[in-house]
């Protein structure tokens, strides 16, 4: 672990892991769940390190310290017993307050490592997953990939995020964040032209389960965005036309 970090005042410092040697070619920004901290993302960090030895792995701490311990990205007090419409509105308001600071932090780390936004990825669990998903909806050219474990969007997306590949990873037995709304959001994003995968695995609850982490690594290795297929098809068609002439 390395201590070299952009300044983040009044927030517990990020945990930063750099390659053993050589340059940084990717940056994964990890976002923990409600009441946890940067260290709780260790299962994802370890898997990413094994698969991407030249990546910088930055586990951020949420800006809010909870009385019962741990950190949060936005407050959840006063959200119990609300009907669905009011709950969505209140969550959206708190997200809008939390997102600008997160976006600035992610951009600061990309600048620190001198990486273009396509070389940056977000990986979040639960509340952190929601922040990651909503961040790329709100800010173009923030990150090229999102791994969202056991979390979903707060609001129905109205557009696909710009050139972002999204991987939703959820437990079938998740009682805290049930999977059906997450799958419905995925269908909405597909209809809007997003590059997205959604894996719901049996025998998994609301946790960073090894099965989810393994599936995330598989999606990172194998998923080819549809936009790249379209570009390849267009290039092939153009070459075919040139050959005929």
C-alpha atoms as one frame of an Amber mdcrd trajectory, in Angstrom:
protein
   0.000   0.000   0.000   1.188   3.503  -0.808   0.388   6.751   0.959   0.771
   9.088  -2.030  -2.677  10.754  -2.385  -4.452  13.903  -3.533  -5.568  15.988
  -0.556  -8.994  15.014   0.834  -9.547  17.148   3.913 -11.781  15.966   6.788
 -12.200  12.496   5.264 -10.314   9.372   6.387  -7.512   8.848   3.864  -7.960
   6.593   0.880  -6.203   3.245   0.753  -3.993   3.282  -2.325  -2.269   0.249
  -3.815   0.161   0.822  -6.683   1.893  -1.675  -8.997   4.973  -3.350  -7.567
   6.959  -1.787 -10.401   6.394   0.000 -13.676   3.833   2.590 -14.736   0.143
   2.770 -13.813  -2.026   1.925 -16.817  -5.472   1.726 -15.159  -7.153   3.176
 -12.096  -9.960   1.432 -10.217 -11.761   3.613  -7.661 -13.517   1.486  -5.034
 -16.585   2.719  -3.135 -17.708   0.910   0.025 -21.197   0.279   1.360 -23.155
   2.106   4.063 -21.524   1.881   7.481 -18.341   0.298   6.137 -15.020   1.823
   5.121 -12.340   1.678   2.447 -10.810  -1.497   3.891 -14.089  -3.404   3.403
 -13.491  -3.447  -0.372 -10.488  -5.760   0.087 -12.080  -8.760  -1.730 -12.501
  -6.654  -4.878  -9.091  -5.030  -4.490  -7.333  -8.402  -4.184  -9.072  -9.806
  -7.263  -8.271  -6.701  -9.298  -4.634  -6.795  -8.260  -4.323 -10.414  -9.405
  -5.914  -9.623 -12.781  -4.471  -6.134 -13.387  -0.967  -5.904 -11.879  -0.334
  -2.468 -13.405  -3.512  -0.871 -12.042  -3.725   1.704  -9.288  -6.357   0.555
  -6.798  -7.846   3.425  -4.809 -10.346   2.611  -2.039 -12.107   5.792  -0.967
 -13.835   6.500   2.327 -17.253   8.112   2.319 -17.348  11.701   3.600 -19.860
  11.107   6.424 -18.804   9.463   9.702 -21.660   7.566  11.347 -22.267   7.617
  15.104 -22.468   3.821  15.142 -19.181   3.552  13.246 -18.152   3.437   9.629
 -18.650   5.891   6.813 -21.421   6.798   4.371 -21.672   8.563   1.021 -24.962
  10.209   1.930 -27.199  10.238   4.996 -30.053   7.756   5.302 -31.776   9.184
   8.384 -35.477   9.863   7.973 -35.940   7.515   5.017 -37.839   4.761   6.825
 -41.576   4.270   6.306 -41.749   6.563   3.282 -43.831   5.594   0.268 -41.878
   4.689  -2.860 -42.371   8.013  -4.658 -41.298  10.161  -1.700 -38.384   7.830
  -0.938 -37.089   8.117  -4.503 -37.362  11.915  -4.340 -35.500  12.133  -1.011
 -32.770   9.761  -2.190 -32.405  11.737  -5.424 -31.966  14.960  -3.457 -29.260
  13.439  -1.261 -27.516  11.963  -4.273 -27.448  15.322  -6.012 -25.707  16.747
  -2.955 -23.180  13.876  -2.750 -22.271  13.428  -6.416 -20.259  16.597  -7.160
 -17.699  15.825  -4.447 -17.356  12.222  -5.590 -16.913  13.278  -9.211 -14.182
  15.716  -8.168 -12.392  13.007  -6.180 -12.470  10.539  -9.079 -11.242  13.174
 -11.516  -8.463  14.155  -9.114  -7.195  10.571  -8.981  -7.320  10.254 -12.777
  -5.303  13.471 -13.051  -2.889  12.273 -10.372  -2.079   9.147 -12.388  -2.218
  11.036 -15.730  -4.891   8.726 -17.113  -7.655   9.494 -19.584 -11.162   8.818
 -18.324 -11.450   5.615 -20.388  -8.679   4.125 -18.224 -10.643   4.765 -15.011
 -13.220   2.352 -13.568 -15.547   2.574 -10.578 -16.399  -0.421  -8.393 -18.964
  -0.023  -5.638 -20.869  -2.140  -3.151 -24.415  -1.330  -1.992 -24.567   2.453
  -1.377 -21.208   2.720  -3.139 -22.665   0.906  -6.158 -25.509   3.406  -6.307
 -23.018   6.296  -6.198 -20.956   4.743  -8.993 -23.980   4.180 -11.238 -25.436
   7.623 -10.654 -22.043   9.307 -11.072 -21.584   8.090 -14.653 -25.182   9.068
 -15.402 -24.541  12.584 -14.128 -21.023  13.169 -15.471 -19.851  12.268 -18.968
 -16.276  11.049 -19.422 -15.805  10.153 -15.779 -15.068   6.439 -16.112 -15.115
   3.778 -18.782 -16.418   0.921 -16.625 -18.623   0.423 -13.585 -18.827  -2.668
 -11.389 -21.971  -2.366  -9.258 -22.232  -4.998  -6.526 -25.567  -5.348  -4.710
 -26.797  -1.872  -5.577 -28.810  -0.071  -8.222 -29.927   3.273  -9.562 -32.147
   5.521  -7.479 -33.894   7.018 -10.500 -35.057   5.516 -13.766 -32.300   6.461
 -16.245 -33.377   8.734 -19.080 -30.235   8.214 -21.159 -27.384   5.749 -21.490
 -24.114   6.911 -19.919 -21.570   8.036 -22.516 -19.368   5.111 -23.639 -19.493
   3.352 -20.264 -19.671  -0.428 -19.809 -21.774  -1.282 -16.755 -21.663  -4.618
 -14.956 -24.411  -5.267 -12.400 -23.646  -8.083  -9.947 -26.327  -9.152  -7.518
 -27.339 -11.952  -5.184 -30.611 -13.753  -5.833 -31.149 -13.912  -2.059 -30.373
 -10.238  -1.387 -33.105  -9.137   1.029 -31.696  -5.647   1.617 -31.586  -4.614
  -2.065 -33.860  -7.055  -3.935 -32.711  -7.836  -7.461 -35.907  -7.300  -9.576
 -35.719  -3.457  -9.643 -32.022  -3.685 -10.543 -32.793  -6.016 -13.459 -35.609
  -3.707 -14.591 -33.188  -0.766 -14.581 -30.794  -2.855 -16.680 -33.559  -3.496
 -19.224 -34.275   0.237 -19.360 -30.617   1.009 -19.999 -30.434  -1.636 -22.734
 -33.418   0.004 -24.425 -31.527   3.321 -24.274 -28.499   1.778 -25.979 -26.254
   1.190 -22.958 -23.522  -1.431 -22.819 -24.564  -3.404 -19.758 -24.493  -6.865
 -18.209 -26.591  -8.074 -15.271 -25.657 -11.210 -13.342 -27.915 -12.468 -10.546
 -26.344 -15.409  -8.744 -28.168 -17.948  -6.533 -27.097 -18.611  -2.976 -25.798
 -15.057  -2.536 -27.231 -12.390  -0.241 -26.260  -8.770   0.361 -22.513  -9.297
   0.447 -19.289  -9.078  -1.516 -19.492 -12.793  -2.147 -16.592 -14.518  -3.939
 -19.007 -15.659  -6.658 -19.900 -12.054  -7.439 -16.278 -10.952  -7.408 -15.273
 -13.828  -9.717 -18.111 -12.977 -12.119 -17.019  -9.324 -12.129 -13.478 -10.298
 -13.087 -14.859 -12.518 -15.866 -16.961  -9.661 -17.258 -13.945  -7.344 -17.210
 -11.913  -9.921 -19.148 -14.493 -10.943 -21.729 -17.129  -8.248 -22.284 -16.865
  -6.399 -25.587 -19.028  -3.263 -25.758 -21.613  -3.198 -28.510 -20.239   0.125
 -29.743 -16.960  -1.614 -30.592 -18.854  -4.284 -32.536 -20.676  -1.552 -34.442
 -17.420   0.247 -35.208 -15.829  -3.001 -36.413 -18.838  -3.778 -38.607 -18.802
  -0.274 -40.088 -15.065  -0.525 -40.816 -15.571  -3.942 -42.447 -18.425  -2.631
 -44.585 -16.344   0.361 -45.686 -13.428  -1.903 -46.586 -15.790  -4.161 -48.501
 -17.073  -1.196 -50.512 -13.531  -0.066 -51.283 -12.621  -3.565 -52.441 -15.592
  -3.658 -54.824 -14.460  -0.392 -56.396
